[in-house]
Amino acid sequence: MALHKENILIVDDDIGILELLTRRLKDLNFHVFKAISVKEAVFILKDTPIDLLITDIQMPEVDGVQLLKFANEHYPNMPKLVVTGYPSVDGALEVVKSGAMDYLTKPFTKEELKTAVDRALSQGRKTDKPSSSATKIRVDAHFKEMVGESVAFDQVKTIVDRVKNNRATVLINGESGTGKELVARAIHYSGKYAKKPFVAVNCGAIPENLQEAELFGYTKGAFTGADQNRDGFFQAASGGTLFLDEIGTASLDVQTKLLRALQEKEITKVGSRTVEKIELRIVAATNVDLVEEIRKKNFREDLYYRLTVVEINVPPLRDRKSDIPLLVDKFLQKYGIEYRDRFVRIDPDALNILERYDWPGNIRELENVIQRAVIMADGHISIKDLPDYLKYEIQFPEDELIPLKEMEKRYIQKVLAHTEGNKTKAAEILQITRKTLRDKLD
């Protein structure tokens, strides 16, 4: 069976139907994305190039017709297919007016689904205009997700723009939480291979004894438990991009085979002697110093040079603090819509605290803080909605060594400033009695 390259988004609040459609479409070799609500579907459409939208009509809160109208306005060249259990003439007319190409009634057979999907995709290919602004929005979605205007981050975006349309091997360096996978996705989805597969693999999450089999595949009987032939991640990413996160955790044996794959553009399954040619792009990422790992003989030097045809260094958030307001705005919009059905504001004082903090957990930590704050806030985010460790963080220059009493004094002053001089509240925060606080102030 020929391998389909199209991405299909299914939207249905019925989990059973969602899973059934997913299985059937995957059997037909489509790449499937799922959403149980219109809200979730909108996020996926903004983040991922989708070739066909399949949606139910009857859904709680926002129905499928509204989703079709949104998709028709923002992605007019994307074909749309409606699957519903409530067939009617009026419903069919409304669906057609909303831009859907076909109307499939539950229950339906696998063959009926295949026919409807093929027909919708075929019609979509005829009307697709690669130069249209809507298509450009879909293709560039991941590039636009790289939020930031700082000089440090502009350098990252410049390199991404240079490599997006070729198959040069890329190594992305950066601390945990800086958004290395986001950069890898931007390279793939903003370039000419956007409709090919993007496969992300966390090497650190695969047990060392299974790394080779997971990456390159295996044959039946190759080892205990190998009861069938199976392709690996390399075959799954054929024609597209294979993202190898935490590449520094790969075993030395796997590193040897990765080197051969890069040099010869071929792989061999575990238990097989047959060589398979591969055509894809490798993007690797690490949060450790690979040069130091080479010195410790934990990483192959020749593989390192093969991986660093192009190198991207993603700066930590503390080195691009001017981007914090933009990132906060992005997360406020994302989680405001998800939890509050609207955009959530943040007070300038609270934003100022976020801008002063050094963010050892980088963008991932910032996103978690904003997500929590949106849930906890009433209407808008103020200082009280931030975690305590942020509210009472004291920043000292790295070369400033001060007595413990001076540090304590500054901390108490900071807490008192926050409570606007309320000693009872300050004592509660400091977890001391009001008398002890008074003695310290004296």
FENRA-V716678 format. One record per residue. N is the residue number from 1. RES is the residue in three letters. PHI is phi in radians with two decimals (none if undefined). Layout:
BEGIN
[[N,RES,PHI] [N,RES,PHI]]
END
This chain:
BEGIN
[[1,MET,none] [2,ALA,-1.15] [3,LEU,-1.46] [4,HIS,-1.33] [5,LYS,-1.92] [6,GLU,-1.31] [7,ASN,-1.70] [8,ILE,-2.05] [9,LEU,-1.84] [10,ILE,-1.88] [11,VAL,-2.20] [12,ASP,-2.82] [13,ASP,-1.42] [14,ASP,-1.56] [15,ILE,-1.03] [16,GLY,-1.09] [17,ILE,-1.13] [18,LEU,-1.04] [19,GLU,-1.21] [20,LEU,-1.10] [21,LEU,-1.07] [22,THR,-1.05] [23,ARG,-1.08] [24,ARG,-1.15] [25,LEU,-1.27] [26,LYS,-1.18] [27,ASP,-1.08] [28,LEU,-1.56] [29,ASN,1.20] [30,PHE,-1.62] [31,HIS,-1.54] [32,VAL,-1.99] [33,PHE,-2.05] [34,LYS,-2.14] [35,ALA,-2.55] [36,ILE,-1.75] [37,SER,-2.65] [38,VAL,-1.11] [39,LYS,-1.02] [40,GLU,-1.15] [41,ALA,-1.09] [42,VAL,-1.08] [43,PHE,-1.08] [44,ILE,-1.15] [45,LEU,-1.04] [46,LYS,-1.28] [47,ASP,-1.69] [48,THR,-2.37] [49,PRO,-1.21] [50,ILE,-1.85] [51,ASP,-1.67] [52,LEU,-2.65] [53,LEU,-1.82] [54,ILE,-2.01] [55,THR,-2.38] [56,ASP,-1.38] [57,ILE,-1.71] [58,GLN,-1.42] [59,MET,-2.44] [60,PRO,-1.20] [61,GLU,1.14] [62,VAL,-1.98] [63,ASP,-1.55] [64,GLY,-1.16] [65,VAL,-1.11] [66,GLN,-1.13] [67,LEU,-1.12] [68,LEU,-1.07] [69,LYS,-1.13] [70,PHE,-1.09] [71,ALA,-1.13] [72,ASN,-1.16] [73,GLU,-1.30] [74,HIS,-1.65] [75,TYR,-2.34] [76,PRO,-1.09] [77,ASN,-1.54] [78,MET,-1.45] [79,PRO,-1.15] [80,LYS,-2.25] [81,LEU,-2.26] [82,VAL,-1.81] [83,VAL,-2.10] [84,THR,-2.53] [85,GLY,-1.77] [86,TYR,-2.17] [87,PRO,-1.29] [88,SER,-2.82] [89,VAL,-1.11] [90,ASP,-1.08] [91,GLY,-1.11] [92,ALA,-1.11] [93,LEU,-1.11] [94,GLU,-1.14] [95,VAL,-1.13] [96,VAL,-1.09] [97,LYS,-1.11] [98,SER,-1.44] [99,GLY,1.83] [100,ALA,-1.28] [101,MET,-1.59] [102,ASP,-2.72] [103,TYR,-2.43] [104,LEU,-1.97] [105,THR,-1.70] [106,LYS,-1.30] [107,PRO,-1.40] [108,PHE,-2.42] [109,THR,-1.50] [110,LYS,-1.08] [111,GLU,-1.20] [112,GLU,-1.10] [113,LEU,-1.10] [114,LYS,-1.03] [115,THR,-1.09] [116,ALA,-1.14] [117,VAL,-1.15] [118,ASP,-1.06] [119,ARG,-1.14] [120,ALA,-1.15] [121,LEU,-1.16] [122,SER,-1.08] [123,GLN,-1.14] [124,GLY,-1.14] [125,ARG,-1.15] [126,LYS,-1.19] [127,THR,-1.67] [128,ASP,-1.18] [129,LYS,-2.19] [130,PRO,-0.97] [131,SER,-1.49] [132,SER,-1.17] [133,SER,-1.15] [134,ALA,-1.12] [135,THR,-1.12] [136,LYS,-1.08] [137,ILE,-1.08] [138,ARG,-1.16] [139,VAL,-1.18] [140,ASP,-1.60] [141,ALA,-0.98] [142,HIS,-1.24] [143,PHE,-1.12] [144,LYS,-1.24] [145,GLU,-1.23] [146,MET,-1.39] [147,VAL,-1.38] [148,GLY,2.73] [149,GLU,-2.18] [150,SER,-1.18] [151,VAL,-1.05] [152,ALA,-1.08] [153,PHE,-1.44] [154,ASP,-1.05] [155,GLN,-1.11] [156,VAL,-1.10] [157,LYS,-1.11] [158,THR,-1.11] [159,ILE,-1.19] [160,VAL,-1.00] [161,ASP,-1.13] [162,ARG,-1.28] [163,VAL,-1.77] [164,LYS,-1.08] [165,ASN,-1.82] [166,ASN,-2.30] [167,ARG,-1.83] [168,ALA,-1.08] [169,THR,-1.23] [170,VAL,-2.18] [171,LEU,-1.99] [172,ILE,-1.84] [173,ASN,-1.77] [174,GLY,2.94] [175,GLU,-1.13] [176,SER,-1.07] [177,GLY,1.57] [178,THR,-1.47] [179,GLY,1.72] [180,LYS,-1.14] [181,GLU,-1.17] [182,LEU,-1.06] [183,VAL,-1.12] [184,ALA,-1.08] [185,ARG,-1.13] [186,ALA,-1.11] [187,ILE,-1.02] [188,HIS,-1.27] [189,TYR,-1.38] [190,SER,-1.63] [191,GLY,-1.87] [192,LYS,-1.33] [193,TYR,-1.74] [194,ALA,-1.02] [195,LYS,-1.54] [196,LYS,-1.52] [197,PRO,-1.16] [198,PHE,-2.05] [199,VAL,-2.08] [200,ALA,-1.78] [201,VAL,-2.23] [202,ASN,-1.60] [203,CYS,-1.06] [204,GLY,-1.20] [205,ALA,-1.59] [206,ILE,-1.74] [207,PRO,-0.93] [208,GLU,-0.98] [209,ASN,-1.31] [210,LEU,-1.93] [211,GLN,-1.02] [212,GLU,-1.08] [213,ALA,-1.14] [214,GLU,-1.20] [215,LEU,-1.34] [216,PHE,-1.86] [217,GLY,1.53] [218,TYR,-2.67] [219,THR,-1.81] [220,LYS,-1.03] [221,GLY,1.49] [222,ALA,-1.12] [223,PHE,-2.79] [224,THR,-1.02] [225,GLY,1.71] [226,ALA,-1.46] [227,ASP,-1.62] [228,GLN,-2.80] [229,ASN,-1.25] [230,ARG,-2.55] [231,ASP,-1.32] [232,GLY,-1.82] [233,PHE,-1.14] [234,PHE,-1.08] [235,GLN,-1.19] [236,ALA,-1.11] [237,ALA,-1.64] [238,SER,-0.90] [239,GLY,1.53] [240,GLY,-2.06] [241,THR,-2.22] [242,LEU,-1.87] [243,PHE,-1.75] [244,LEU,-1.81] [245,ASP,-1.42] [246,GLU,0.91] [247,ILE,-1.05] [248,GLY,-1.15] [249,THR,-1.57] [250,ALA,-1.15] [251,SER,-1.16] [252,LEU,-1.12] [253,ASP,-1.11] [254,VAL,-1.18] [255,GLN,-1.03] [256,THR,-1.07] [257,LYS,-1.26] [258,LEU,-1.12] [259,LEU,-1.07] [260,ARG,-1.12] [261,ALA,-1.06] [262,LEU,-1.27] [263,GLN,-1.29] [264,GLU,-1.74] [265,LYS,0.98] [266,GLU,-2.65] [267,ILE,-2.39] [268,THR,-2.35] [269,LYS,-1.17] [270,VAL,-1.10] [271,GLY,1.55] [272,SER,-2.10] [273,ARG,-1.94] [274,THR,-1.48] [275,VAL,-1.54] [276,GLU,-1.98] [277,LYS,-1.30] [278,ILE,-2.23] [279,GLU,-2.43] [280,LEU,-2.80] [281,ARG,-1.91] [282,ILE,-1.80] [283,VAL,-2.09] [284,ALA,-1.96] [285,ALA,-2.50] [286,THR,-2.64] [287,ASN,-1.94] [288,VAL,-2.03] [289,ASP,-1.40] [290,LEU,-1.17] [291,VAL,-1.09] [292,GLU,-1.18] [293,GLU,-1.17] [294,ILE,-1.13] [295,ARG,-1.07] [296,LYS,-1.46] [297,LYS,1.13] [298,ASN,-1.70] [299,PHE,-2.47] [300,ARG,-1.30] [301,GLU,-1.15] [302,ASP,-1.16] [303,LEU,-1.19] [304,TYR,-0.98] [305,TYR,-1.22] [306,ARG,-1.22] [307,LEU,-1.33] [308,THR,-1.70] [309,VAL,-1.02] [310,VAL,-2.25] [311,GLU,-2.09] [312,ILE,-2.12] [313,ASN,-1.83] [314,VAL,-1.47] [315,PRO,-1.25] [316,PRO,-1.18] [317,LEU,-1.10] [318,ARG,-1.14] [319,ASP,-1.68] [320,ARG,-2.50] [321,LYS,-1.11] [322,SER,-1.16] [323,ASP,-1.51] [324,ILE,-1.02] [325,PRO,-1.02] [326,LEU,-1.17] [327,LEU,-1.17] [328,VAL,-1.06] [329,ASP,-1.06] [330,LYS,-1.08] [331,PHE,-1.26] [332,LEU,-1.11] [333,GLN,-1.17] [334,LYS,-1.07] [335,TYR,-1.47] [336,GLY,-1.10] [337,ILE,-1.18] [338,GLU,-1.20] [339,TYR,-1.78] [340,ARG,-2.13] [341,ASP,1.06] [342,ARG,-2.88] [343,PHE,-1.31] [344,VAL,-1.86] [345,ARG,-1.55] [346,ILE,-2.28] [347,ASP,-1.17] [348,PRO,-0.99] [349,ASP,-1.13] [350,ALA,-1.20] [351,LEU,-1.11] [352,ASN,-1.07] [353,ILE,-1.12] [354,LEU,-1.12] [355,GLU,-1.27] [356,ARG,-1.49] [357,TYR,-1.28] [358,ASP,-1.52] [359,TRP,0.91] [360,PRO,-1.08] [361,GLY,-1.57] [362,ASN,1.05] [363,ILE,-1.10] [364,ARG,-1.07] [365,GLU,-1.17] [366,LEU,-1.06] [367,GLU,-1.08] [368,ASN,-1.10] [369,VAL,-1.11] [370,ILE,-1.17] [371,GLN,-1.02] [372,ARG,-1.11] [373,ALA,-1.12] [374,VAL,-1.08] [375,ILE,-1.19] [376,MET,-1.42] [377,ALA,-1.33] [378,ASP,-1.88] [379,GLY,1.51] [380,HIS,-2.58] [381,ILE,-1.52] [382,SER,-2.11] [383,ILE,-1.01] [384,LYS,-1.12] [385,ASP,-1.53] [386,LEU,-1.56] [387,PRO,-1.06] [388,ASP,-1.01] [389,TYR,-1.14] [390,LEU,-1.49] [391,LYS,-1.11] [392,TYR,-2.03] [393,GLU,-1.24] [394,ILE,-1.93] [395,GLN,-1.74] [396,PHE,-2.13] [397,PRO,-0.98] [398,GLU,-1.03] [399,ASP,-1.65] [400,GLU,-1.68] [401,LEU,-1.87] [402,ILE,-2.21] [403,PRO,-1.09] [404,LEU,-1.02] [405,LYS,-1.11] [406,GLU,-1.19] [407,MET,-1.11] [408,GLU,-1.06] [409,LYS,-1.05] [410,ARG,-1.11] [411,TYR,-1.17] [412,ILE,-1.09] [413,GLN,-1.07] [414,LYS,-1.16] [415,VAL,-1.16] [416,LEU,-1.10] [417,ALA,-1.10] [418,HIS,-1.16] [419,THR,-1.51] [420,GLU,0.96] [421,GLY,1.49] [422,ASN,-1.33] [423,LYS,-1.24] [424,THR,-1.12] [425,LYS,-1.12] [426,ALA,-1.10] [427,ALA,-1.13] [428,GLU,-1.12] [429,ILE,-1.15] [430,LEU,-1.35] [431,GLN,1.04] [432,ILE,-2.32] [433,THR,-1.33] [434,ARG,-1.11] [435,LYS,-1.13] [436,THR,-1.09] [437,LEU,-1.10] [438,ARG,-1.07] [439,ASP,-1.09] [440,LYS,-1.16] [441,LEU,-1.17] [442,ASP,-1.16]]
END
